[in-house]
């Protein structure tokens, strides 16, 4: 009996020693694993001795589940989102050739074409103002020279009362008002030193000292003074004050006067 009991006890003792050895081996394995985990770099993360920069993306990816577990809110939702920069409104596109509501891809090229045309027009346009103009649109009825036994020192244009009278050249008004024989007149000292005299006018539209340009309306046709009908009497005085023939003077500046009848002026 005693021998049999002893034989049954031995296996129990052996099992205890085996369990103890297994526990020791397991503890050693856990310690080695922990040491290895501390020494070995995580996947995607370089050691401090590496010359490369630390790859943060894998670390953030691993930390994300933990943050979600504590807050219950996804990491992307918890992080503040930077405000988007305001988008500037597109600049308004001018309507080329007066065409409205064109899409930008059409308005842009048309605007460029319009600008090119304007530049060409400016280059082709004359850069100087007209040197001289006809004073009225009415018919020339009397010329410079002898008339009715006297000398006529100007040219006459028949025109209705109130018709506009234009300054024949650029100049400065030196007199505007009553004049003997003319009723009312306007005298303009022109830039070349000559003086233009406009007689028998009905209404004066400029004043003494005013600067006028060729083609600018300075008065209206009248029938004042020694006159037999509505007309403009035009004289040209040279810089010395001598009265010269207006026809060749204006013809030299590009304005040709053709008389319809002579000796019948007012």
C-alpha positions in Angstrom: 0.0 0.0 0.0 2.7 2.5 0.9 4.6 1.7 -2.2 1.5 2.2 -4.3 0.7 5.5 -2.7 4.2 6.7 -3.3 4.0 5.9 -7.0 0.8 7.9 -7.3 2.3 11.0 -5.6 5.2 11.3 -7.9 3.3 12.2 -11.0 1.6 15.1 -9.1 5.0 16.5 -8.1 6.2 16.2 -11.6 3.2 18.2 -12.9 3.8 21.0 -10.4 7.5 21.3 -11.5 6.3 21.3 -15.1 3.8 24.1 -14.4 6.4 26.1 -12.5 8.9 25.8 -15.3 6.3 26.8 -17.8 5.4 29.9 -15.8 9.0 30.9 -15.6 9.5 30.4 -19.3 6.3 32.4 -20.1 7.5 35.3 -17.8 10.9 35.3 -19.6 9.2 35.4 -23.0 7.0 38.3 -21.9 10.0 40.2 -20.6 11.9 39.7 -23.8 9.0 40.7 -25.8 8.6 43.9 -23.8 12.3 44.7 -24.2 12.0 44.1 -27.9 9.0 46.3 -28.2 10.9 49.1 -26.5 14.0 48.7 -28.7 12.3 48.1 -32.0 10.8 51.1 -34.0 7.1 51.0 -34.7 6.2 50.5 -38.4 6.5 53.7 -40.3 8.4 55.5 -37.4 12.1 56.1 -37.6 14.4 56.0 -34.6 16.0 59.0 -33.1 19.3 58.1 -34.6 17.9 58.2 -38.1 18.7 61.2 -40.3 15.2 61.1 -41.8 12.3 63.1 -40.4 9.7 61.4 -38.3 6.7 60.0 -40.3 3.8 61.3 -38.3 1.0 59.9 -40.4 1.2 56.2 -39.1 1.3 57.5 -35.5 -1.7 59.7 -36.0 -3.5 56.8 -37.6 -2.8 54.6 -34.6 -3.9 57.3 -32.1 -7.1 58.0 -33.9 -9.1 55.0 -32.5 -8.0 55.9 -29.0 -9.3 59.4 -29.3 -12.6 58.2 -30.7 -12.9 55.8 -27.8 -12.6 58.5 -25.2 -14.7 61.2 -26.9 -17.1 59.2 -29.0 -16.4 61.8 -31.8 -14.3 61.0 -34.9 -10.9 62.7 -34.8 -11.7 64.6 -38.1 -14.9 66.0 -36.6 -13.2 67.0 -33.3 -10.4 69.0 -35.1 -11.2 72.6 -36.0 -11.6 73.1 -39.7 -9.8 76.2 -41.0 -12.2 78.8 -42.6 -12.1 78.8 -46.4 -10.7 81.9 -48.0 -13.4 84.1 -49.6 -13.5 83.6 -53.4 -13.2 86.9 -55.2 -16.1 87.7 -57.6 -15.1 87.7 -61.3 -14.4 91.2 -62.6 -17.2 92.6 -64.8 -16.4 92.4 -68.5 -17.2 95.4 -70.6 -19.8 95.0 -73.3 -17.8 94.9 -76.6 -19.5 96.7 -79.5 -22.5 97.4 -77.3 -23.4 93.7 -77.0 -24.8 93.0 -73.5 -24.8 89.7 -71.5 -22.1 87.9 -73.5 -20.4 85.0 -71.8 -16.8 85.8 -70.6 -15.2 83.5 -73.1 -16.9 85.5 -75.9 -16.8 89.0 -74.5 -13.1 88.8 -73.7 -11.8 88.2 -77.3 -14.4 90.7 -78.7 -13.2 93.4 -76.3 -9.7 92.9 -77.5 -10.8 93.1 -81.1 -12.7 96.3 -80.3 -9.6 97.9 -78.7 -7.5 97.0 -81.7 -10.0 98.7 -84.0 -10.1 101.8 -81.9 -6.3 102.0 -81.9 -6.3 101.7 -85.7 -8.9 104.4 -86.0 -6.9 106.8 -83.8 -3.8 106.2 -85.9 -5.7 106.8 -89.1 -7.6 109.9 -87.9 -6.1 113.3 -88.7 -4.2 114.7 -85.7 -4.8 118.4 -86.5 -7.9 120.4 -86.4 -9.4 121.9 -89.6 -7.3 125.0 -90.5 -10.3 126.9 -91.8 -14.0 126.4 -92.5 -16.8 128.1 -94.4 -18.6 130.6 -92.2 -22.2 129.8 -93.3 -23.9 127.3 -95.6 -25.7 130.0 -97.6 -25.0 131.0 -101.2 -22.2 133.5 -102.0 -23.9 136.5 -103.6 -21.3 139.2 -103.8 -17.5 139.2 -104.0 -14.6 141.5 -103.1 -14.1 144.5 -105.4 -16.0 147.3 -107.1 -19.7 147.2 -106.7 -22.4 149.9 -107.6 -19.8 152.6 -108.0 -18.1 151.8 -104.7 -15.6 149.3 -103.3 -16.9 146.2 -101.5 -14.3 145.1 -99.0 -15.7 141.7 -98.2 -17.9 138.9 -99.5 -21.6 138.4 -98.8 -23.5 135.1 -98.2 -27.3 135.1 -98.4 -28.9 133.0 -95.6 -32.1 133.1 -93.5 -32.2 135.2 -90.3 -31.0 133.1 -87.4 -28.8 130.8 -89.4 -25.6 129.9 -87.5 -22.3 131.7 -88.3 -19.1 129.8 -87.6 -15.7 131.2 -86.9 -13.6 130.5 -90.0 -10.4 130.0 -88.0 -9.1 129.6 -84.4 -8.7 132.9 -82.6 -9.8 135.3 -79.9 -12.8 137.6 -79.9 -11.6 141.2 -79.8 -14.9 143.0 -80.3 -18.6 141.9 -80.1 -21.3 144.6 -80.3 -22.7 147.6 -82.2 -20.8 148.8 -85.3 -21.5 151.6 -87.8 -23.1 150.4 -91.0 -23.1 146.8 -89.8 -25.7 147.1 -87.0 -23.9 144.4 -84.9 -20.6 142.7 -85.7 -18.1 140.3 -84.2 -14.4 140.6 -84.8 -12.0 137.7 -84.2 -8.2 138.1 -84.1 -7.0 134.9 -85.7 -3.9 132.9 -84.8 -2.1 133.9 -87.9 -2.4 137.6 -87.0 -5.3 138.4 -89.4 -8.7 139.6 -88.3 -12.1 138.2 -89.4 -15.1 140.6 -89.4 -18.6 139.2 -89.3 -21.2 142.0 -90.1 -25.0 142.5 -90.0 -25.4 139.7 -87.4 -28.7 139.2 -85.7 -27.5 137.7 -82.4 -24.0 137.6 -80.8 -23.1 134.3 -79.0 -19.6 135.2 -77.8 -17.9 137.9 -75.8 -14.8 140.0 -76.0 -11.7 138.0 -74.9 -13.3 134.6 -75.5 -11.2 132.0 -77.3 -13.0 130.3 -80.3 -12.1 127.5 -82.6 -12.6 127.0 -86.3 -16.2 125.9 -86.9 -17.5 127.2 -83.5 -20.8 129.1 -83.7 -20.2 132.7 -82.7 -23.3 134.5 -84.0 -26.4 134.2 -86.2 -27.3 135.7 -89.6 -29.2 139.0 -89.5 -30.4 142.0 -91.5 -29.1 144.8 -89.3 -27.4 148.1 -90.4 -27.1 149.1 -94.0 -28.6 145.9 -95.5 -31.2 145.0 -98.2 -31.8 141.5 -97.0 -30.6 138.8 -94.5 -27.0 137.9 -95.2 -23.5 137.7 -93.7 -20.8 140.2 -94.7 -17.3 138.7 -94.1 -14.1 140.7 -94.2 -10.5 139.6 -93.7 -7.9 142.2 -92.5 -4.2 141.4 -92.7 -2.0 141.9 -89.6 -1.4 145.5 -90.6 -5.2 146.2 -90.8 -5.5 146.2 -94.5 -8.7 144.7 -95.9 -7.8 141.8 -98.3 -9.9 139.5 -100.5 -11.4 136.7 -98.4 -11.8 134.3 -101.3 -8.1 133.6 -102.2 -7.1 133.9 -98.5 -9.6 131.1 -97.6 -8.8 129.1 -100.8 -5.1 128.9 -99.6 -6.4 127.2 -96.4 -8.6 124.7 -98.3 -11.9 126.6 -98.3 -13.0 127.5 -101.9 -15.8 130.1 -102.4 -17.6 130.2 -105.7 -19.8 133.2 -106.5 -23.2 132.5 -108.0 -23.7 136.1 -109.1 -21.7 139.2 -108.7 -22.9 142.8 -108.1 -26.2 141.8 -106.6 -25.1 141.5 -103.0 -26.9 143.2 -100.1 
